[in-house]
């Protein structure tokens, strides 16, 4: 994504990232494997594992 786009639409990028997190949480709650969640959402595997740990506390 170009720098121009990010400068013009910073809130859109924020909401896109927030949506990825929400999607990952929903899938993890359904029991979907962390590798599959990472692949499907575009989040890093480390981030998905971190989210999963928080959900399982």
Secondary structure, 3 states (H helix, E strand, C coil): CCHHHHHHCHHHHHHHHHHHHHHHHHHHHCCCCHHHHHHHHCCCHHHHHHHHHHHCC
